Amino acid sequence: MKLGFLTGCLGDIPIEEKIIWAKKQGFDCIEVSCWPKVNTRDYSGTDIDVENFDEKIAEKLKMILKRENIFISSLAYYDNNLHEDLKIRKSYHNHLKKVIDAAQLLDVEMVGTFIGRNMKLTINDNFKLFETVFSEILDYAKERNVKIIIENCPMIGWNKDGFSGTISYSPELWDEMFRRLPYDNFGLNFDPSHLVWLKVDYIRALKDYKNKIFHIHAKDTEIKEEMLSYYSIFGKQINKMNEWDNGWNFGRIPGRGQINWDEFFRTLREINYDGVISIEHEDKEYEGSIEKIKEGLELGKNFLRKYI
């Protein structure tokens, strides 16, 4: 296995500096954020500007990666690909295709995204829309030798009532995704942290979906039981700090939450997973400055190196 991190957490530092820092800290790879320069997403970033990317820029970046002996595990662009506004949805699809084009130019195997959800449709109609939308995306990616990986975050902030903003957060929904679109270049960017607070057995999920786990997000989670009892499983409804605030679940650096990492990595070895473990830094206690974010990444790296 190889250890990396999602680069967007380091803000506007140039990608070359992030690569040099990653190498110096002992990371094997990076997962590169490729959102548009203008966007409103938390934890996003534009480390590669795919709107203005070409073969010359790709070759320069590949030279830097080769010099530092670092590789890119995946390009990341996570947005709502089933958005109810057709104009917005089309802009997301156009950008995603440019990310796929960039992956081809860089010889990067994977591009990560979300399925999303149309909030005006039923779950069944969402899956019909998914089939139409993602068959085109998967065909486009396959022609360029790129795999599409879906992260299993429910994105509750996309739904004004705090419920799921995606249709790809549970084993039931994964089964439906892969039944409808049984592409060999279609898999998961498996994040155990969401499964913990959704009460899904992440160890069983590793075993059951071993052939569809192409990439792994390393993120921990802390559940504050007293706040869960107060707000309920549906989360805080009044006086939210932001749209993601459910009041009782908190993203943490690996090792600072409730995931049993001993069992997690033991299971990865049982299923012969030999891919990338990428730290997704969303720990609010290690934010506020680049120095603090780097401290969080180093903490996660030092913890995970016990296993990798």
CORKA-V254946 format. One record per pair of residues at least 4 apart in sequence whose C-alpha atoms are under 8 Angstrom apart, sorted by sequence separation. I is the first residue (numbers start at 1). J is the second residue. D is the distance in Angstrom with one decimal. If there is no record, write none. Layout:
I&J&D ; I&J&D
This chain:
7&11&7.9 ; 13&17&6.6 ; 14&18&6.5 ; 15&19&6.2 ; 16&20&6.3 ; 17&21&6.1 ; 18&22&6.0 ; 19&23&6.3 ; 20&24&6.2 ; 21&25&6.2 ; 22&26&6.4 ; 23&27&5.6 ; 35&39&7.3 ; 49&53&6.2 ; 53&57&6.3 ; 54&58&6.2 ; 55&59&6.1 ; 56&60&6.4 ; 57&61&6.3 ; 58&62&6.1 ; 59&63&6.2 ; 60&64&6.5 ; 61&65&6.3 ; 62&66&6.1 ; 63&67&6.1 ; 64&68&6.3 ; 65&69&5.8 ; 66&70&6.5 ; 85&89&6.1 ; 86&90&6.0 ; 87&91&6.4 ; 88&92&6.3 ; 89&93&6.3 ; 90&94&6.1 ; 91&95&6.2 ; 92&96&6.1 ; 93&97&6.2 ; 94&98&6.5 ; 95&99&6.4 ; 96&100&6.3 ; 97&101&6.2 ; 98&102&6.1 ; 99&103&6.2 ; 100&104&6.4 ; 101&105&6.4 ; 102&106&6.2 ; 103&107&5.9 ; 104&108&6.2 ; 121&125&5.8 ; 122&126&6.1 ; 123&127&6.3 ; 124&128&6.5 ; 125&129&6.3 ; 126&130&6.0 ; 127&131&6.1 ; 128&132&6.6 ; 129&133&6.1 ; 130&134&5.7 ; 131&135&5.8 ; 132&136&6.8 ; 133&137&6.6 ; 134&138&5.8 ; 135&139&6.0 ; 136&140&6.1 ; 137&141&6.2 ; 138&142&5.9 ; 139&143&6.2 ; 140&144&6.8 ; 141&145&6.3 ; 142&146&5.5 ; 155&159&7.7 ; 158&162&7.6 ; 159&163&5.7 ; 169&173&6.7 ; 170&174&6.2 ; 171&175&6.1 ; 172&176&6.6 ; 173&177&6.2 ; 174&178&6.2 ; 175&179&5.9 ; 176&180&6.1 ; 177&181&6.1 ; 178&182&4.9 ; 182&186&7.5 ; 191&195&7.4 ; 192&196&6.5 ; 193&197&7.2 ; 194&198&6.2 ; 195&199&5.9 ; 196&200&6.1 ; 201&205&6.2 ; 202&206&6.1 ; 203&207&6.6 ; 204&208&6.1 ; 205&209&5.9 ; 206&210&5.6 ; 209&213&6.3 ; 224&228&6.3 ; 225&229&6.1 ; 226&230&6.4 ; 227&231&6.0 ; 228&232&5.2 ; 231&235&5.0 ; 232&236&7.7 ; 236&240&6.6 ; 241&245&6.1 ; 252&256&5.8 ; 253&257&7.5 ; 255&259&7.5 ; 260&264&6.1 ; 261&265&6.0 ; 262&266&6.1 ; 263&267&6.0 ; 264&268&6.3 ; 265&269&6.3 ; 266&270&6.3 ; 267&271&6.3 ; 268&272&6.1 ; 269&273&6.0 ; 283&287&6.9 ; 288&292&6.6 ; 289&293&6.3 ; 290&294&6.1 ; 291&295&6.2 ; 292&296&6.3 ; 293&297&6.4 ; 294&298&6.1 ; 295&299&6.1 ; 296&300&6.2 ; 297&301&6.1 ; 298&302&6.0 ; 299&303&6.2 ; 300&304&6.1 ; 301&305&6.0 ; 302&306&7.3 ; 304&308&6.4 ; 13&18&6.7 ; 22&27&5.3 ; 23&28&7.0 ; 48&53&7.7 ; 53&58&7.2 ; 65&70&5.1 ; 66&71&7.7 ; 83&88&6.9 ; 84&89&7.2 ; 103&108&4.7 ; 104&109&7.8 ; 121&126&6.0 ; 130&135&8.0 ; 141&146&4.9 ; 142&147&6.9 ; 157&162&6.1 ; 159&164&6.3 ; 168&173&5.4 ; 169&174&7.5 ; 177&182&8.0 ; 178&183&7.5 ; 195&200&4.9 ; 196&201&7.2 ; 200&205&7.9 ; 205&210&8.0 ; 223&228&7.6 ; 227&232&7.9 ; 228&233&6.4 ; 231&236&5.2 ; 240&245&5.8 ; 252&257&6.0 ; 259&264&7.9 ; 268&273&5.2 ; 269&274&7.9 ; 287&292&5.5 ; 288&293&7.4 ; 22&28&7.7 ; 65&71&6.0 ; 83&89&5.1 ; 103&109&6.9 ; 141&147&6.4 ; 156&162&4.9 ; 157&163&7.9 ; 158&164&7.5 ; 159&165&5.2 ; 167&173&6.4 ; 168&174&6.0 ; 195&201&6.8 ; 196&202&7.0 ; 231&237&7.8 ; 240&246&7.5 ; 255&261&7.5 ; 268&274&8.0 ; 286&292&5.2 ; 287&293&5.2 ; 22&29&7.5 ; 82&89&6.4 ; 103&110&7.2 ; 141&148&7.2 ; 156&163&5.1 ; 157&164&8.0 ; 158&165&5.0 ; 195&202&6.0 ; 206&213&7.7 ; 228&235&7.2 ; 240&247&7.9 ; 286&293&5.3 ; 10&18&7.8 ; 22&30&7.6 ; 37&45&7.5 ; 81&89&5.9 ; 103&111&7.1 ; 118&126&6.3 ; 156&164&4.7 ; 157&165&7.0 ; 178&186&7.9 ; 35&44&6.2 ; 36&45&7.7 ; 37&46&5.8 ; 80&89&7.4 ; 117&126&6.6 ; 138&147&7.8 ; 155&164&5.9 ; 156&165&5.2 ; 168&177&7.7 ; 236&245&7.0 ; 237&246&7.6 ; 286&295&7.0 ; 34&44&7.9 ; 35&45&5.6 ; 36&46&6.2 ; 138&148&6.9 ; 154&164&5.0 ; 155&165&4.9 ; 192&202&5.8 ; 235&245&7.8 ; 236&246&4.7 ; 286&296&5.3 ; 7&18&7.4 ; 19&30&7.6 ; 33&44&6.5 ; 34&45&6.2 ; 35&46&5.1 ; 81&92&6.4 ; 100&111&6.5 ; 154&165&5.8 ; 155&166&6.2 ; 235&246&4.2 ; 236&247&5.3 ; 33&45&5.2 ; 34&46&4.8 ; 37&49&7.2 ; 80&92&7.4 ; 81&93&6.7 ; 99&111&7.3 ; 154&166&5.3 ; 234&246&7.5 ; 235&247&6.0 ; 281&293&7.9 ; 33&46&5.7 ; 34&47&5.9 ; 36&49&7.0 ; 79&92&6.9 ; 153&166&7.6 ; 154&167&7.4 ; 235&248&7.1 ; 283&296&7.7 ; 33&47&5.6 ; 34&48&5.3 ; 35&49&7.8 ; 36&50&7.8 ; 154&168&7.0 ; 32&47&6.4 ; 33&48&7.0 ; 34&49&6.5 ; 36&51&7.7 ; 115&130&7.3 ; 153&168&7.6 ; 154&169&5.2 ; 231&246&7.8 ; 281&296&7.4 ; 32&48&7.3 ; 34&50&6.9 ; 152&168&5.6 ; 153&169&5.7 ; 231&247&6.9 ; 281&297&6.9 ; 151&168&7.8 ; 152&169&4.5 ; 231&248&7.6 ; 150&168&7.7 ; 152&170&7.3 ; 279&297&7.4 ; 77&96&6.8 ; 228&247&7.3 ; 227&247&6.5 ; 228&248&5.2 ; 227&248&5.1 ; 279&300&7.1 ; 5&27&8.0 ; 77&99&7.5 ; 279&301&7.9 ; 4&27&5.4 ; 7&30&6.7 ; 190&213&6.2 ; 225&248&7.1 ; 3&27&5.7 ; 4&28&5.8 ; 5&29&7.3 ; 6&30&6.2 ; 7&31&6.1 ; 8&32&7.2 ; 75&99&7.0 ; 188&212&5.9 ; 189&213&6.4 ; 190&214&7.8 ; 197&221&7.6 ; 224&248&5.1 ; 3&28&5.4 ; 4&29&4.6 ; 5&30&5.2 ; 6&31&4.5 ; 7&32&5.4 ; 8&33&5.3 ; 170&195&7.7 ; 187&212&4.7 ; 188&213&4.9 ; 189&214&6.2 ; 190&215&6.3 ; 191&216&6.0 ; 192&217&7.6 ; 193&218&7.9 ; 196&221&7.3 ; 223&248&5.7 ; 224&249&6.5 ; 254&279&7.8 ; 2&28&5.8 ; 3&29&6.3 ; 4&30&4.9 ; 5&31&5.7 ; 6&32&6.0 ; 7&33&5.9 ; 169&195&7.9 ; 186&212&7.5 ; 187&213&5.9 ; 188&214&5.8 ; 189&215&4.7 ; 190&216&4.7 ; 191&217&4.8 ; 192&218&7.5 ; 193&219&5.7 ; 197&223&7.0 ; 223&249&4.7 ; 253&279&7.8 ; 2&29&7.2 ; 4&31&6.8 ; 6&33&6.8 ; 187&214&5.9 ; 188&215&6.6 ; 189&216&5.1 ; 190&217&5.9 ; 191&218&6.5 ; 192&219&7.2 ; 193&220&5.1 ; 194&221&7.6 ; 222&249&5.8 ; 223&250&6.5 ; 253&280&8.0 ; 75&103&6.7 ; 188&216&8.0 ; 189&217&6.4 ; 191&219&6.9 ; 192&220&7.5 ; 193&221&5.3 ; 221&249&6.9 ; 222&250&5.1 ; 253&281&6.3 ; 74&103&7.9 ; 221&250&5.6 ; 222&251&6.5 ; 252&281&7.5 ; 253&282&7.3 ; 170&200&7.4 ; 221&251&4.6 ; 222&252&6.6 ; 252&282&6.4 ; 253&283&5.8 ; 220&251&5.9 ; 221&252&5.1 ; 251&282&5.6 ; 252&283&4.5 ; 15&47&5.5 ; 219&251&6.9 ; 220&252&4.7 ; 221&253&8.0 ; 251&283&5.2 ; 252&284&7.7 ; 12&45&7.4 ; 14&47&6.9 ; 15&48&7.6 ; 75&108&7.5 ; 81&114&6.8 ; 82&115&6.7 ; 83&116&7.0 ; 84&117&8.0 ; 219&252&6.2 ; 220&253&5.6 ; 250&283&7.5 ; 251&284&7.5 ; 9&43&5.8 ; 11&45&6.5 ; 12&46&7.8 ; 74&108&6.3 ; 77&111&7.5 ; 78&112&6.7 ; 79&113&6.5 ; 80&114&6.2 ; 81&115&5.6 ; 82&116&5.3 ; 83&117&6.2 ; 84&118&4.9 ; 171&205&7.2 ; 219&253&5.7 ; 220&254&4.8 ; 222&256&7.6 ; 8&43&6.0 ; 9&44&7.3 ; 12&47&7.6 ; 73&108&6.7 ; 74&109&6.6 ; 75&110&6.5 ; 76&111&5.9 ; 77&112&6.0 ; 78&113&4.1 ; 79&114&5.7 ; 80&115&6.3 ; 81&116&5.3 ; 82&117&5.0 ; 83&118&5.1 ; 84&119&6.7 ; 111&146&7.0 ; 113&148&7.3 ; 115&150&6.9 ; 219&254&5.3 ; 220&255&6.7 ; 221&256&7.6 ; 222&257&4.7 ; 223&258&7.7 ; 8&44&5.3 ; 9&45&7.6 ; 72&108&6.4 ; 73&109&7.1 ; 74&110&4.7 ; 75&111&4.7 ; 76&112&4.8 ; 77&113&5.3 ; 78&114&5.1 ; 79&115&7.8 ; 80&116&4.1 ; 81&117&7.3 ; 82&118&5.3 ; 83&119&7.7 ; 84&120&6.8 ; 109&145&7.1 ; 110&146&5.4 ; 111&147&6.3 ; 112&148&5.8 ; 113&149&6.4 ; 114&150&5.4 ; 150&186&8.0 ; 152&188&7.5 ; 218&254&6.4 ; 220&256&6.6 ; 221&257&4.8 ; 222&258&5.9 ; 8&45&4.5 ; 73&110&6.9 ; 74&111&5.3 ; 75&112&6.2 ; 76&113&6.5 ; 79&116&6.9 ; 80&117&6.5 ; 109&146&5.2 ; 110&147&4.6 ; 111&148&5.1 ; 112&149&4.6 ; 113&150&5.4 ; 114&151&6.0 ; 148&185&6.1 ; 149&186&6.1 ; 150&187&6.3 ; 151&188&6.0 ; 152&189&7.1 ; 220&257&5.1 ; 221&258&6.0 ; 7&45&7.6 ; 8&46&7.3 ; 74&112&6.7 ; 108&146&7.4 ; 109&147&6.1 ; 110&148&5.9 ; 111&149&6.1 ; 112&150&5.8 ; 113&151&6.6 ; 114&152&7.7 ; 147&185&4.4 ; 148&186&5.1 ; 149&187&4.9 ; 150&188&4.7 ; 151&189&4.6 ; 152&190&6.5 ; 153&191&7.5 ; 220&258&6.7 ; 221&259&7.1 ; 8&47&7.2 ; 110&149&6.8 ; 112&151&7.0 ; 146&185&7.0 ; 147&186&5.9 ; 148&187&6.4 ; 149&188&4.7 ; 150&189&5.3 ; 151&190&6.0 ; 152&191&6.3 ; 220&259&6.1 ; 7&47&7.5 ; 30&70&7.4 ; 32&72&6.9 ; 97&137&7.5 ; 104&144&5.9 ; 119&159&7.2 ; 127&167&7.9 ; 147&187&7.6 ; 149&189&5.3 ; 150&190&7.8 ; 151&191&6.7 ; 154&194&7.7 ; 28&69&7.8 ; 29&70&5.1 ; 30&71&6.5 ; 31&72&5.7 ; 32&73&8.0 ; 34&75&6.5 ; 35&76&7.5 ; 100&141&6.3 ; 104&145&7.1 ; 126&167&7.8 ; 153&194&6.0 ; 28&70&5.6 ; 29&71&4.7 ; 30&72&5.0 ; 31&73&5.4 ; 32&74&6.4 ; 33&75&6.2 ; 34&76&5.6 ; 35&77&5.4 ; 104&146&6.9 ; 152&194&7.2 ; 265&307&6.8 ; 27&70&7.8 ; 28&71&6.9 ; 29&72&5.5 ; 30&73&6.0 ; 31&74&5.0 ; 32&75&4.9 ; 33&76&4.8 ; 34&77&5.4 ; 35&78&7.8 ; 97&140&7.6 ; 101&144&7.4 ; 103&146&7.1 ; 142&185&6.6 ; 253&296&6.6 ; 29&73&6.2 ; 30&74&7.6 ; 31&75&5.9 ; 32&76&5.8 ; 33&77&6.4 ; 51&95&7.5 ; 58&102&7.7 ; 62&106&6.8 ; 82&126&7.7 ; 97&141&7.9 ; 100&144&7.7 ; 123&167&7.6 ; 141&185&8.0 ; 253&297&7.6 ; 16&61&7.9 ; 19&64&8.0 ; 23&68&6.3 ; 31&76&6.8 ; 50&95&7.7 ; 138&183&7.5 ; 255&300&7.1 ; 19&65&7.2 ; 23&69&7.5 ; 100&146&6.9 ; 119&165&7.5 ; 135&181&6.9 ; 253&299&7.5 ; 254&300&5.3 ; 23&70&6.7 ; 51&98&6.8 ; 58&105&6.1 ; 59&106&7.5 ; 82&129&7.2 ; 138&185&7.2 ; 253&300&5.6 ; 16&64&7.0 ; 20&68&6.6 ; 50&98&5.8 ; 54&102&7.7 ; 58&106&5.7 ; 82&130&6.9 ; 117&165&5.6 ; 138&186&7.2 ; 255&303&6.4 ; 19&68&7.3 ; 50&99&5.9 ; 53&102&6.9 ; 116&165&6.1 ; 117&166&4.7 ; 131&180&6.6 ; 254&303&7.0 ; 55&105&6.3 ; 116&166&4.1 ; 117&167&6.0 ; 127&177&7.8 ; 131&181&6.8 ; 254&304&7.3 ; 19&70&7.2 ; 54&105&7.7 ; 82&133&7.6 ; 115&166&6.2 ; 116&167&6.2 ; 50&102&6.4 ; 81&133&7.8 ; 114&166&7.4 ; 115&167&6.6 ; 116&168&7.7 ; 197&249&7.0 ; 115&168&6.5 ; 114&168&7.8 ; 193&251&7.5 ; 36&95&7.5 ; 216&275&7.8 ; 218&277&6.1 ; 203&263&7.7 ; 207&267&7.4 ; 215&275&6.2 ; 216&276&6.2 ; 217&277&6.0 ; 218&278&5.5 ; 219&279&6.2 ; 203&264&6.5 ; 206&267&7.3 ; 210&271&6.3 ; 214&275&7.0 ; 215&276&5.6 ; 216&277&5.0 ; 217&278&4.9 ; 218&279&4.5 ; 219&280&5.7 ; 196&258&8.0 ; 206&268&7.4 ; 215&277&6.9 ; 216&278&6.1 ; 217&279&5.8 ; 218&280&5.9 ; 219&281&6.9 ; 196&259&7.4 ; 210&273&7.7 ; 215&278&7.9 ; 217&280&6.0 ; 219&282&7.8 ; 203&267&7.0 ; 207&271&6.6 ; 34&99&6.9 ; 149&214&7.0 ; 206&271&7.9 ; 149&215&7.5 ; 193&259&7.3 ; 192&259&7.8 ; 4&73&7.9 ; 163&234&7.3 ; 162&234&7.2 ; 162&235&7.4 ; 162&237&7.9 ; 161&237&7.9 ; 112&189&7.1 ; 162&243&7.5 ; 162&244&7.7 ; 160&243&7.7 ; 162&246&7.6 ; 158&243&7.7 ; 80&166&7.7 ; 157&243&4.6 ; 156&243&7.6 ; 157&244&4.7 ; 156&244&6.3 ; 155&244&7.9 ; 73&276&6.9 ; 43&282&7.5 ; 31&278&7.0 ; 30&278&7.5 ; 1&273&7.5 ; 2&274&7.7 ; 4&276&7.0 ; 5&277&7.8 ; 6&278&6.4 ; 9&281&6.4 ; 1&274&4.5 ; 2&275&6.3 ; 3&276&5.9 ; 4&277&6.2 ; 5&278&4.4 ; 6&279&6.2 ; 9&282&7.9 ; 25&298&7.3 ; 1&275&5.1 ; 2&276&4.8 ; 3&277&5.0 ; 4&278&4.5 ; 5&279&4.3 ; 6&280&5.4 ; 27&301&7.7 ; 1&276&5.7 ; 2&277&6.1 ; 3&278&5.9 ; 4&279&6.2 ; 5&280&6.0 ; 6&281&7.4 ; 1&277&7.1 ; 3&279&7.8 ; 5&281&7.8 ; 11&290&7.7 ; 10&290&6.3 ; 10&293&6.9 ; 9&293&7.2 ; 10&294&7.6 ; 5&297&7.8 ; 3&301&7.7 ; 3&308&7.1 ; 2&308&6.8 ; 1&308&6.0
